[in-house]
Structures are given as C-alpha cells and as structure tokens.
Amino acid sequence: MKPLPIRVRLTVWYSVMFATAALLLSLTSWWMLRRTIHATIQQDFRERVDDVSMQLHQFAIQPSDQPMQARFDAIYHFRDDGKWLQIMDSNGAWIYRSSRMIAAHEGLALPGSITSIGIASEFRQGTRHVHTFSSAVSVDGQMYAVELGASTNKQEALLLQFGLELFFLTPLVLVAAIVAGHHMSRKALDPVTQIAVEARRISDRNLDLRLPVSSTDDEISHLSKTLNNMLSRIDAGYRSVRDFTANASHELRTPLARLRTEVEIALLRPRSREEYTETLLSVQDSAEEMTRLTENLLMLARADADSAALALEPVDLWSLVLAAQTEWSSIAEKLNLSLEVERIGVDALPTGRPVFILGDSSSLRRLLRILLDNACKCTPAGGSIAIGVEVTEELATLSVKDSGIGIPEDEHHRVFERFYRVNADKSGAKSGSGLGLSLAAWIAEQHQSAIDLKSALGSGSCFLLPLRRIDDGFWCKSERAVGYSGVSET
C-alpha cells in the first residue's frame, strides 16, 4: 500500500489530536458539572441536618404539651426540605415523618447503626428522582436518626441538557479540527515547500545560490543550514574539478606545444645526425615531463575517488634514505650540490640498524623524490641538501633540508595546494607543475601523518614527516630469520 503524503498524515494527526482534546474536554466538563451538583446536594443535606439538630435542641429546652410531630409539621410542612424528612430517636420511636416519606415507605436505621459520615441513598417517587441522606445527631445526650431527601429532577435535566449540547457540538468540533489540522499542516510545511522551490532553481550553473534560512532556531532552519553546507561542499567540489581540469589542460599544453614545435622545426628541412639527436633528446625531455605530470594527475584523481588507498606494511625507512642518496647523488653532483644523509637519536643502537615504520615503500620513495626534486630546483649551485632520519622511542621523523631560496612564511599553508607555485619567476627557481607537494601531502595523510614545513625566505627549507615506529620485536624476528648485514652510514 502506498504511504499517504506527509500533508495528509499531518492533517489526520492534527485532526485526531484536536478531536481527542475536544472529546476529553467535553467529558471532563460534564463529569465536573455532575460532581459539583452532587457536592452541592450533599452540602445542602448537611446544613439541613444541622438545622434539624438546632430545632431538636430548641424543643428540648422549651418543653410543650404539643406533640413533636405537630411542632415539626408546623415548621417544615410548607417547606420543600420538609417534604422528605423523618426523625427517629434511639428507641426506634418516630419523632417526625413527612407525608411523602410515609408514602415512599422509607424506613430509617437506628442512630447507632448510622456511620459518622452518614448514609446516602436514592429512590423514585412517581416522576421524581429523590436523593436521601441519613445522619445520626446528638442533642443533650439523646441520639436521633435524621433522614432528609430532595428531588434532583432539575439537576438531572440540567445535566441532560448540557450532555445533549455537547453531543451536538462534538461533530462541529470534529469538522473544525479537520479544517484547523489541514490549515496547520499547510502552515507547517510552507517552509519546506519554499526550500523545495528554491532547491529546484539550483543547478551546476548557479551553485552559489543558497536556500533561505528562517530567523527561528528550529528544525526547518537547521535543515536549511545543513543543505546550505552541503551545497557549499558541492560547489567547492565542482570548483575543484573545474580548476583541476583547467590547470591540468594548461600544464599539459606547454610540453605538448614544445614537443610539437621541436618536431615541426626538425621537419622543415633535412638535418644532420647531431641535430636530429638533439631534437630527439628535447622531445624525450618533454615526454618525460608529460609522463610525470600524467602520473601525478592520475594519482591525485585516484586519491579524490578514494580508490588509491595504500597497503601499509613494515618498511625500513633508513634503507629508503640510503637508496634515495644513491639515486640522487649523480643529479646533485651535476647541479654542483652536496647531498648528505643524517641519522639522529640512535647513538645507543647498532650502526646501520634498520628503522622500521608501517608504510608503503613505493609511495615513500615517491615522496622522497618529490621533496628532493623541489630541493634541487630551489637550491642554487654550491648549496647543500640533507636527508635525515631522527629516531625517538615512538617516532621516526623523515626530513629533507636544503639551503635554497626558502619559502615566505605567509605562503606555507598554500604550497600543498594543487598547481600552486611560490612566485617561481621572482625567485629564480625552476618552475614545476605544482602537483608534487600536493601529492606528497596525500601520501603523508595515507600514513596517518602530515608534512611540517619550516622555512623562511632566503634561509632554505626543511620538510619533516613524522612516522610511527614499529617496536624492536619486528627487527629481532627479521634478523633471526634472514640475518642482517649492517650498512655503513655515509
């Protein structure tokens, strides 16, 4: 069965709520009126019992030859409260009985058998519904049983009339409840309707638009704020994709244009073998640059899609540093740079002992290449580059330090953004694609860490990556299993 629309459900809920409240109010009102009438009758009975008690006391102190029946009849015969009245002494002798009580054949209990709170009862006499109340009173040491009655026809007619009015009023209240429920459901859903209308206007062409937020701090305003936050993230994602595409196209266009130009120039006329070799070497450089750029773009695209998660395993960080030194020594020598490695904080350990961390060796090698490539580009001839590993009890911190041009402090937070380059033209540093440090930051994030940059303009740069060490138990097992030949530090 198809569920009802929320507007219909709200209308039903509101209608049921209002109808239930009206019904409960009607029943409560009728019950309270009935209870008030009964309480009024009981209070009237008690006052009349007190009045009879006073009359008995008055007759006791003012004796008369006239019988009690006649004396009471003279007082109560023409009064309504005397039409249902009878009095009996403790011996069972009647002091007074009204004609209606005699006609009703109503007996009366002895004073000793009547409780302190009295006895209430009722009977019908013709068309009258009579309520009675019996009570025991003491007058000058003598006990009397007093029973009074009163017709409740008027009170019952009042209750009946009030009940009929409520009965005929209930359908009107139900109709009013349905109308009010429908109106309230519309008012309650109006803000949601406005949000839906505004949301339909938003597309990929106007993601800068935002949904209206009401001034009241309620669920609707929270919904609008949540959707606006989501739109901001979507907008940022779209901008990132557009910028990424535009920047990638721009970066690829330069080496492609250079490659095409070299080929076109080489084909303009026949050339010597040396000229063709020079052209091919230039084409090779452009192809390698495009390959690196494409690999970086592919890796970042996979990172954005969360499909390039690294499989971490025990890695000897010190071996990676030594391998990087071997790989980059020739490059540093061509650039007239000194390349050294440093090992700090391991004086108590055997020389050349591995420094195991949990990581991905290929990604860490890539990170080292990125940092060393930047160091070589930003360090003038005659400068120095140092790869360091500082070992503490829990961490092994990888560092790449150079004596190059440095990075201004106000740009530290931007160097890890994609395609961002630090004023390359002004600094004289060799220009790159601006993707390397962004990729390095992603690799660090995959290792549950982050790259820390310490640099100032003209004072060189130092990139630090703290990595959590694996305890010595792993090294001990590896050494026993396959043996280990120490590598002398350079």
Contacts in CASP RR format, 6 or more apart in sequence:
PFRMAT RR
TARGET T0000
AUTHOR 0000-0000-0000
METHOD contacts of the structure
MODEL  1
MKPLPIRVRLTVWYSVMFATAALLLSLTSWWMLRRTIHATIQQDFRERVD
DVSMQLHQFAIQPSDQPMQARFDAIYHFRDDGKWLQIMDSNGAWIYRSSR
MIAAHEGLALPGSITSIGIASEFRQGTRHVHTFSSAVSVDGQMYAVELGA
STNKQEALLLQFGLELFFLTPLVLVAAIVAGHHMSRKALDPVTQIAVEAR
RISDRNLDLRLPVSSTDDEISHLSKTLNNMLSRIDAGYRSVRDFTANASH
ELRTPLARLRTEVEIALLRPRSREEYTETLLSVQDSAEEMTRLTENLLML
ARADADSAALALEPVDLWSLVLAAQTEWSSIAEKLNLSLEVERIGVDALP
TGRPVFILGDSSSLRRLLRILLDNACKCTPAGGSIAIGVEVTEELATLSV
KDSGIGIPEDEHHRVFERFYRVNADKSGAKSGSGLGLSLAAWIAEQHQSA
IDLKSALGSGSCFLLPLRRIDDGFWCKSERAVGYSGVSET
4 12 0 8 1.000
6 189 0 8 1.000
7 185 0 8 1.000
7 186 0 8 1.000
7 189 0 8 1.000
10 181 0 8 1.000
10 184 0 8 1.000
10 185 0 8 1.000
10 188 0 8 1.000
10 189 0 8 1.000
11 178 0 8 1.000
11 181 0 8 1.000
11 182 0 8 1.000
11 185 0 8 1.000
14 177 0 8 1.000
14 180 0 8 1.000
14 181 0 8 1.000
14 182 0 8 1.000
14 184 0 8 1.000
14 185 0 8 1.000
15 174 0 8 1.000
15 177 0 8 1.000
15 178 0 8 1.000
15 180 0 8 1.000
15 181 0 8 1.000
15 182 0 8 1.000
17 177 0 8 1.000
18 173 0 8 1.000
18 176 0 8 1.000
18 177 0 8 1.000
18 180 0 8 1.000
18 181 0 8 1.000
19 173 0 8 1.000
19 174 0 8 1.000
19 177 0 8 1.000
22 170 0 8 1.000
22 173 0 8 1.000
22 174 0 8 1.000
22 177 0 8 1.000
23 170 0 8 1.000
26 166 0 8 1.000
26 169 0 8 1.000
26 170 0 8 1.000
29 162 0 8 1.000
29 166 0 8 1.000
30 159 0 8 1.000
30 162 0 8 1.000
30 163 0 8 1.000
30 166 0 8 1.000
33 158 0 8 1.000
33 159 0 8 1.000
33 162 0 8 1.000
34 159 0 8 1.000
37 152 0 8 1.000
37 155 0 8 1.000
37 158 0 8 1.000
37 159 0 8 1.000
41 131 0 8 1.000
41 150 0 8 1.000
41 152 0 8 1.000
41 155 0 8 1.000
42 120 0 8 1.000
42 133 0 8 1.000
44 150 0 8 1.000
45 133 0 8 1.000
45 135 0 8 1.000
45 148 0 8 1.000
45 149 0 8 1.000
45 150 0 8 1.000
46 133 0 8 1.000
46 135 0 8 1.000
48 81 0 8 1.000
48 148 0 8 1.000
49 133 0 8 1.000
49 135 0 8 1.000
49 137 0 8 1.000
49 146 0 8 1.000
49 148 0 8 1.000
52 85 0 8 1.000
52 87 0 8 1.000
52 137 0 8 1.000
52 146 0 8 1.000
52 148 0 8 1.000
53 137 0 8 1.000
53 139 0 8 1.000
53 144 0 8 1.000
53 146 0 8 1.000
55 72 0 8 1.000
55 75 0 8 1.000
56 87 0 8 1.000
56 95 0 8 1.000
56 137 0 8 1.000
56 139 0 8 1.000
56 144 0 8 1.000
57 139 0 8 1.000
57 140 0 8 1.000
59 68 0 8 1.000
59 71 0 8 1.000
60 139 0 8 1.000
60 140 0 8 1.000
60 142 0 8 1.000
64 71 0 8 1.000
68 95 0 8 1.000
68 96 0 8 1.000
69 94 0 8 1.000
69 95 0 8 1.000
69 96 0 8 1.000
69 97 0 8 1.000
72 85 0 8 1.000
72 87 0 8 1.000
72 95 0 8 1.000
72 96 0 8 1.000
73 96 0 8 1.000
76 82 0 8 1.000
76 85 0 8 1.000
76 96 0 8 1.000
76 98 0 8 1.000
77 98 0 8 1.000
80 150 0 8 1.000
81 148 0 8 1.000
81 149 0 8 1.000
81 150 0 8 1.000
82 98 0 8 1.000
82 148 0 8 1.000
83 98 0 8 1.000
83 99 0 8 1.000
83 100 0 8 1.000
84 98 0 8 1.000
84 100 0 8 1.000
84 101 0 8 1.000
84 104 0 8 1.000
84 130 0 8 1.000
84 132 0 8 1.000
84 148 0 8 1.000
84 149 0 8 1.000
84 150 0 8 1.000
84 151 0 8 1.000
85 96 0 8 1.000
85 97 0 8 1.000
85 98 0 8 1.000
85 101 0 8 1.000
85 146 0 8 1.000
85 147 0 8 1.000
85 148 0 8 1.000
85 149 0 8 1.000
86 94 0 8 1.000
86 96 0 8 1.000
86 97 0 8 1.000
86 98 0 8 1.000
86 101 0 8 1.000
86 106 0 8 1.000
86 107 0 8 1.000
86 108 0 8 1.000
86 146 0 8 1.000
86 147 0 8 1.000
87 94 0 8 1.000
87 95 0 8 1.000
87 96 0 8 1.000
87 97 0 8 1.000
87 144 0 8 1.000
87 145 0 8 1.000
87 146 0 8 1.000
87 147 0 8 1.000
88 94 0 8 1.000
88 95 0 8 1.000
88 108 0 8 1.000
88 110 0 8 1.000
88 111 0 8 1.000
88 144 0 8 1.000
88 145 0 8 1.000
89 95 0 8 1.000
89 111 0 8 1.000
89 142 0 8 1.000
89 143 0 8 1.000
89 144 0 8 1.000
89 145 0 8 1.000
90 110 0 8 1.000
90 111 0 8 1.000
90 112 0 8 1.000
90 142 0 8 1.000
90 143 0 8 1.000
90 144 0 8 1.000
90 145 0 8 1.000
92 110 0 8 1.000
95 144 0 8 1.000
100 125 0 8 1.000
101 147 0 8 1.000
103 125 0 8 1.000
104 123 0 8 1.000
104 125 0 8 1.000
104 130 0 8 1.000
106 123 0 8 1.000
106 132 0 8 1.000
106 147 0 8 1.000
108 134 0 8 1.000
108 145 0 8 1.000
108 147 0 8 1.000
109 119 0 8 1.000
109 134 0 8 1.000
109 145 0 8 1.000
110 145 0 8 1.000
111 136 0 8 1.000
111 137 0 8 1.000
111 143 0 8 1.000
111 144 0 8 1.000
111 145 0 8 1.000
112 136 0 8 1.000
112 143 0 8 1.000
112 145 0 8 1.000
114 134 0 8 1.000
114 135 0 8 1.000
114 136 0 8 1.000
114 145 0 8 1.000
116 136 0 8 1.000
118 133 0 8 1.000
118 134 0 8 1.000
118 135 0 8 1.000
118 136 0 8 1.000
119 133 0 8 1.000
119 134 0 8 1.000
119 135 0 8 1.000
120 131 0 8 1.000
120 132 0 8 1.000
120 133 0 8 1.000
120 134 0 8 1.000
121 131 0 8 1.000
121 132 0 8 1.000
121 134 0 8 1.000
122 129 0 8 1.000
122 130 0 8 1.000
122 131 0 8 1.000
122 132 0 8 1.000
122 152 0 8 1.000
123 130 0 8 1.000
123 132 0 8 1.000
124 130 0 8 1.000
127 153 0 8 1.000
128 151 0 8 1.000
128 153 0 8 1.000
129 151 0 8 1.000
129 152 0 8 1.000
129 153 0 8 1.000
129 156 0 8 1.000
130 149 0 8 1.000
130 150 0 8 1.000
130 151 0 8 1.000
130 152 0 8 1.000
131 149 0 8 1.000
131 150 0 8 1.000
131 152 0 8 1.000
132 147 0 8 1.000
132 148 0 8 1.000
132 149 0 8 1.000
133 147 0 8 1.000
133 148 0 8 1.000
133 149 0 8 1.000
134 145 0 8 1.000
134 146 0 8 1.000
134 147 0 8 1.000
135 145 0 8 1.000
135 146 0 8 1.000
135 147 0 8 1.000
136 143 0 8 1.000
136 144 0 8 1.000
136 145 0 8 1.000
136 146 0 8 1.000
137 143 0 8 1.000
137 144 0 8 1.000
137 146 0 8 1.000
138 144 0 8 1.000
191 214 0 8 1.000
191 220 0 8 1.000
192 220 0 8 1.000
192 223 0 8 1.000
194 212 0 8 1.000
195 211 0 8 1.000
195 212 0 8 1.000
195 220 0 8 1.000
195 223 0 8 1.000
195 224 0 8 1.000
195 227 0 8 1.000
198 209 0 8 1.000
198 211 0 8 1.000
198 212 0 8 1.000
199 211 0 8 1.000
199 227 0 8 1.000
201 209 0 8 1.000
202 209 0 8 1.000
202 231 0 8 1.000
204 238 0 8 1.000
207 231 0 8 1.000
207 234 0 8 1.000
207 235 0 8 1.000
207 238 0 8 1.000
208 235 0 8 1.000
209 231 0 8 1.000
210 228 0 8 1.000
210 231 0 8 1.000
211 224 0 8 1.000
211 227 0 8 1.000
211 228 0 8 1.000
211 231 0 8 1.000
212 224 0 8 1.000
213 221 0 8 1.000
213 224 0 8 1.000
213 225 0 8 1.000
213 228 0 8 1.000
214 220 0 8 1.000
214 221 0 8 1.000
214 224 0 8 1.000
215 221 0 8 1.000
243 418 0 8 1.000
243 419 0 8 1.000
244 300 0 8 1.000
244 418 0 8 1.000
244 419 0 8 1.000
247 418 0 8 1.000
247 419 0 8 1.000
248 293 0 8 1.000
248 297 0 8 1.000
251 293 0 8 1.000
251 419 0 8 1.000
251 433 0 8 1.000
251 435 0 8 1.000
252 290 0 8 1.000
252 293 0 8 1.000
252 294 0 8 1.000
255 286 0 8 1.000
255 287 0 8 1.000
255 289 0 8 1.000
255 290 0 8 1.000
255 293 0 8 1.000
256 286 0 8 1.000
256 290 0 8 1.000
258 282 0 8 1.000
258 286 0 8 1.000
259 283 0 8 1.000
259 286 0 8 1.000
259 287 0 8 1.000
259 290 0 8 1.000
262 279 0 8 1.000
262 282 0 8 1.000
262 283 0 8 1.000
262 286 0 8 1.000
263 279 0 8 1.000
263 283 0 8 1.000
265 279 0 8 1.000
266 275 0 8 1.000
266 276 0 8 1.000
266 279 0 8 1.000
271 279 0 8 1.000
292 433 0 8 1.000
293 433 0 8 1.000
293 435 0 8 1.000
296 433 0 8 1.000
296 435 0 8 1.000
296 436 0 8 1.000
296 439 0 8 1.000
297 435 0 8 1.000
299 308 0 8 1.000
299 439 0 8 1.000
299 442 0 8 1.000
300 418 0 8 1.000
300 435 0 8 1.000
300 438 0 8 1.000
300 439 0 8 1.000
300 442 0 8 1.000
302 308 0 8 1.000
303 439 0 8 1.000
303 442 0 8 1.000
309 446 0 8 1.000
310 359 0 8 1.000
310 360 0 8 1.000
310 363 0 8 1.000
310 443 0 8 1.000
310 446 0 8 1.000
310 447 0 8 1.000
311 360 0 8 1.000
312 358 0 8 1.000
312 359 0 8 1.000
312 360 0 8 1.000
312 447 0 8 1.000
313 358 0 8 1.000
313 359 0 8 1.000
313 360 0 8 1.000
313 361 0 8 1.000
314 356 0 8 1.000
314 357 0 8 1.000
314 358 0 8 1.000
314 359 0 8 1.000
314 470 0 8 1.000
314 474 0 8 1.000
315 356 0 8 1.000
315 357 0 8 1.000
315 358 0 8 1.000
315 359 0 8 1.000
315 360 0 8 1.000
315 361 0 8 1.000
315 364 0 8 1.000
316 354 0 8 1.000
316 355 0 8 1.000
316 356 0 8 1.000
317 355 0 8 1.000
317 356 0 8 1.000
317 357 0 8 1.000
317 364 0 8 1.000
317 389 0 8 1.000
317 396 0 8 1.000
317 398 0 8 1.000
317 467 0 8 1.000
318 343 0 8 1.000
318 352 0 8 1.000
318 353 0 8 1.000
318 354 0 8 1.000
318 355 0 8 1.000
318 389 0 8 1.000
318 487 0 8 1.000
319 354 0 8 1.000
319 487 0 8 1.000
320 361 0 8 1.000
320 364 0 8 1.000
320 365 0 8 1.000
320 368 0 8 1.000
321 341 0 8 1.000
321 368 0 8 1.000
321 387 0 8 1.000
321 388 0 8 1.000
321 389 0 8 1.000
321 398 0 8 1.000
322 341 0 8 1.000
322 487 0 8 1.000
322 490 0 8 1.000
323 365 0 8 1.000
324 365 0 8 1.000
324 368 0 8 1.000
324 369 0 8 1.000
324 372 0 8 1.000
324 387 0 8 1.000
325 339 0 8 1.000
325 340 0 8 1.000
325 341 0 8 1.000
325 387 0 8 1.000
325 490 0 8 1.000
327 369 0 8 1.000
328 339 0 8 1.000
328 372 0 8 1.000
328 376 0 8 1.000
329 339 0 8 1.000
331 376 0 8 1.000
332 338 0 8 1.000
332 339 0 8 1.000
332 376 0 8 1.000
332 385 0 8 1.000
335 376 0 8 1.000
335 379 0 8 1.000
335 381 0 8 1.000
336 381 0 8 1.000
336 382 0 8 1.000
336 383 0 8 1.000
337 376 0 8 1.000
337 379 0 8 1.000
337 381 0 8 1.000
337 382 0 8 1.000
337 383 0 8 1.000
337 384 0 8 1.000
337 385 0 8 1.000
338 382 0 8 1.000
338 383 0 8 1.000
338 384 0 8 1.000
338 385 0 8 1.000
339 384 0 8 1.000
339 385 0 8 1.000
339 386 0 8 1.000
339 387 0 8 1.000
340 384 0 8 1.000
340 385 0 8 1.000
340 386 0 8 1.000
340 387 0 8 1.000
340 490 0 8 1.000
341 386 0 8 1.000
341 387 0 8 1.000
341 388 0 8 1.000
341 389 0 8 1.000
341 489 0 8 1.000
341 490 0 8 1.000
342 386 0 8 1.000
342 387 0 8 1.000
342 388 0 8 1.000
342 389 0 8 1.000
343 352 0 8 1.000
343 388 0 8 1.000
343 389 0 8 1.000
343 391 0 8 1.000
343 489 0 8 1.000
344 388 0 8 1.000
344 389 0 8 1.000
344 390 0 8 1.000
344 391 0 8 1.000
345 390 0 8 1.000
345 391 0 8 1.000
345 392 0 8 1.000
346 353 0 8 1.000
346 355 0 8 1.000
346 391 0 8 1.000
349 391 0 8 1.000
350 486 0 8 1.000
351 486 0 8 1.000
351 488 0 8 1.000
351 489 0 8 1.000
352 486 0 8 1.000
352 487 0 8 1.000
352 488 0 8 1.000
352 489 0 8 1.000
353 475 0 8 1.000
353 486 0 8 1.000
354 475 0 8 1.000
354 478 0 8 1.000
354 484 0 8 1.000
355 389 0 8 1.000
355 391 0 8 1.000
355 396 0 8 1.000
355 469 0 8 1.000
356 469 0 8 1.000
356 470 0 8 1.000
356 474 0 8 1.000
356 475 0 8 1.000
357 396 0 8 1.000
357 467 0 8 1.000
357 468 0 8 1.000
357 469 0 8 1.000
357 470 0 8 1.000
358 447 0 8 1.000
358 467 0 8 1.000
358 468 0 8 1.000
358 470 0 8 1.000
359 447 0 8 1.000
359 467 0 8 1.000
360 443 0 8 1.000
360 446 0 8 1.000
360 447 0 8 1.000
363 443 0 8 1.000
363 446 0 8 1.000
363 447 0 8 1.000
364 398 0 8 1.000
364 443 0 8 1.000
364 447 0 8 1.000
366 439 0 8 1.000
366 443 0 8 1.000
367 440 0 8 1.000
367 443 0 8 1.000
367 444 0 8 1.000
367 465 0 8 1.000
368 387 0 8 1.000
368 398 0 8 1.000
368 400 0 8 1.000
370 436 0 8 1.000
370 437 0 8 1.000
370 439 0 8 1.000
370 440 0 8 1.000
371 400 0 8 1.000
371 440 0 8 1.000
371 463 0 8 1.000
372 385 0 8 1.000
372 387 0 8 1.000
372 400 0 8 1.000
373 436 0 8 1.000
374 436 0 8 1.000
374 437 0 8 1.000
374 461 0 8 1.000
375 385 0 8 1.000
375 400 0 8 1.000
375 401 0 8 1.000
375 402 0 8 1.000
375 404 0 8 1.000
375 461 0 8 1.000
376 385 0 8 1.000
377 429 0 8 1.000
377 430 0 8 1.000
377 432 0 8 1.000
378 402 0 8 1.000
378 404 0 8 1.000
378 405 0 8 1.000
378 406 0 8 1.000
378 427 0 8 1.000
378 429 0 8 1.000
378 430 0 8 1.000
378 460 0 8 1.000
378 461 0 8 1.000
379 385 0 8 1.000
379 402 0 8 1.000
379 403 0 8 1.000
379 404 0 8 1.000
379 405 0 8 1.000
379 460 0 8 1.000
380 404 0 8 1.000
380 405 0 8 1.000
383 402 0 8 1.000
383 403 0 8 1.000
383 404 0 8 1.000
384 402 0 8 1.000
384 403 0 8 1.000
385 400 0 8 1.000
385 401 0 8 1.000
385 402 0 8 1.000
385 403 0 8 1.000
386 399 0 8 1.000
386 400 0 8 1.000
386 401 0 8 1.000
386 402 0 8 1.000
387 398 0 8 1.000
387 399 0 8 1.000
387 400 0 8 1.000
388 398 0 8 1.000
388 399 0 8 1.000
388 400 0 8 1.000
388 401 0 8 1.000
389 396 0 8 1.000
389 397 0 8 1.000
389 398 0 8 1.000
389 399 0 8 1.000
390 396 0 8 1.000
390 397 0 8 1.000
390 399 0 8 1.000
391 397 0 8 1.000
391 469 0 8 1.000
392 469 0 8 1.000
393 469 0 8 1.000
394 468 0 8 1.000
394 469 0 8 1.000
395 466 0 8 1.000
395 467 0 8 1.000
395 468 0 8 1.000
395 469 0 8 1.000
396 466 0 8 1.000
396 467 0 8 1.000
396 468 0 8 1.000
396 469 0 8 1.000
397 464 0 8 1.000
397 465 0 8 1.000
397 466 0 8 1.000
397 467 0 8 1.000
398 464 0 8 1.000
398 465 0 8 1.000
398 467 0 8 1.000
399 462 0 8 1.000
399 463 0 8 1.000
399 464 0 8 1.000
399 465 0 8 1.000
400 462 0 8 1.000
400 463 0 8 1.000
401 460 0 8 1.000
401 461 0 8 1.000
401 462 0 8 1.000
401 463 0 8 1.000
402 460 0 8 1.000
402 461 0 8 1.000
402 462 0 8 1.000
403 460 0 8 1.000
404 458 0 8 1.000
404 460 0 8 1.000
404 461 0 8 1.000
405 427 0 8 1.000
405 428 0 8 1.000
405 429 0 8 1.000
405 457 0 8 1.000
405 458 0 8 1.000
405 460 0 8 1.000
406 455 0 8 1.000
406 456 0 8 1.000
406 457 0 8 1.000
406 458 0 8 1.000
406 459 0 8 1.000
406 460 0 8 1.000
406 461 0 8 1.000
407 415 0 8 1.000
407 422 0 8 1.000
407 453 0 8 1.000
407 455 0 8 1.000
407 456 0 8 1.000
407 457 0 8 1.000
407 460 0 8 1.000
407 461 0 8 1.000
408 422 0 8 1.000
408 456 0 8 1.000
408 457 0 8 1.000
409 455 0 8 1.000
409 456 0 8 1.000
409 457 0 8 1.000
411 422 0 8 1.000
411 423 0 8 1.000
412 453 0 8 1.000
412 455 0 8 1.000
414 420 0 8 1.000
414 422 0 8 1.000
415 422 0 8 1.000
415 437 0 8 1.000
415 453 0 8 1.000
416 437 0 8 1.000
416 438 0 8 1.000
416 440 0 8 1.000
416 441 0 8 1.000
416 451 0 8 1.000
417 438 0 8 1.000
418 434 0 8 1.000
418 435 0 8 1.000
418 438 0 8 1.000
419 433 0 8 1.000
419 434 0 8 1.000
419 435 0 8 1.000
419 438 0 8 1.000
420 434 0 8 1.000
420 438 0 8 1.000
421 431 0 8 1.000
421 432 0 8 1.000
421 434 0 8 1.000
422 429 0 8 1.000
424 430 0 8 1.000
424 431 0 8 1.000
424 432 0 8 1.000
425 431 0 8 1.000
437 451 0 8 1.000
440 451 0 8 1.000
440 463 0 8 1.000
441 450 0 8 1.000
441 451 0 8 1.000
444 450 0 8 1.000
444 451 0 8 1.000
444 465 0 8 1.000
447 465 0 8 1.000
447 467 0 8 1.000
448 468 0 8 1.000
449 465 0 8 1.000
449 466 0 8 1.000
449 467 0 8 1.000
449 468 0 8 1.000
450 465 0 8 1.000
451 463 0 8 1.000
451 464 0 8 1.000
451 465 0 8 1.000
452 463 0 8 1.000
452 464 0 8 1.000
452 465 0 8 1.000
452 466 0 8 1.000
453 461 0 8 1.000
453 462 0 8 1.000
453 463 0 8 1.000
453 464 0 8 1.000
454 461 0 8 1.000
454 462 0 8 1.000
454 464 0 8 1.000
455 461 0 8 1.000
455 462 0 8 1.000
478 484 0 8 1.000
END
